[in-house]
Amino acid sequence: MYLSSIRGATTEGEAAQRWKRVGGTVFALGAVSLITDISAEMVTAVLPAFLVLGLRISVAQYGVLDGLYTGVTAVTRLLGGYTADRWRARKAVAGTGYAMSAVAKLGLLAAGPSVSAIGGALAADRIGKGLRTAPRDAMITASAPPSMLGRAFGVHRTMDTIGAFLGPLVALAVLAMASGAFDAIFVISFCVAVLGVLVLVLFVRDRPAAAEVPSGRPRVNVLVLLRDPRFRRVQYAAALLGLMTIGDGFVYLVIQQWQHVPVLWFPLLAAGSNAAYLVLATPLGMLADRFGRWRVVVGGHLGLLLVYVLLATQQGGWFALAITLALYGVFYAATDGVLIAVAGPLLPEHLRTTGIALLQTGQALAYLVSSVVFGLVWGSEGASTACWLAAAGVLVALPLAVRWLRGAAVAT
């Protein structure tokens, strides 16, 4: 009895120690992301309906806009990563990105019904996201032991997704109270984003480990990263899989067409997938640490394949809708942070932010192409054909991605 009590206490103590080793920086950045994602998802959850169902732009035009919305981050991700590594200013660069995204919400308010002005505001928001993402993920990578990176990113993405889950619900409440006025969403989104910036400034501490601080100012050379065959394999896999991934807005628009969801309830679609992401992000991160991160990434894309098949067939009622949203959440929980955890240990400390930015840039450029192509195919051949094409793309890409990711895997 006494020995079992000791073992129980020891086990609990070890568990507490493991969570402590995840690092306060992870939880602080998680709080920033939680608040920021409430702001961001308030807008993202209603944007497809606002543009396609409200302003009546075509799905092909939306595909171009969505592609630019994601692809514009390509250059700024590299800029953010390079600047953060060159000047050892990860927090400052991330803060600049968060502040730009906050100001962009006011740009949406000023844009009115002008699609070009909305595009400019969205570009500013994505530039901010591009600047902040790699420095943020580099701070997470530096704050946890390599063996616990999956757990660390899972914790962060869980907190991030709490905000992503709450954002659409806040948007729904605002739409209901403001009689469908989208301007009210933009104003409240701006106020929440400012709060996120304040939390970053006051509570996030970027303390590099001793190994991360070389003497003198570090020389940032992207070619050093590209010469590493293991990192190149991860880069190839990320870009190829990104090429087969369509934007969230398209997924929700297809569901809206399939289930005839009223515009007022459109934000709940994002809330549904984010709920699954929220529940599974940390468990899948822990699973990735134990059984192999590349396996979890591949499993997530198998979930995405099933999502595309369900969207293409458009069979079933609300139960089929729930399964679709749940699988979409599984896809994000299994890939978003876990892929960064695959690449993180392969990168030298002084080039880690740049390497993460390079990986994310490849994905952003791939998303740009996939969104434009999907929108064009939907506009000319219909949503079902476009979804079947996306499913076929994932099916073809996965074997090659498995080969690259498995070849890049390192012991964790």
Disulfide bonds with the S-S distance in Angstrom:
none
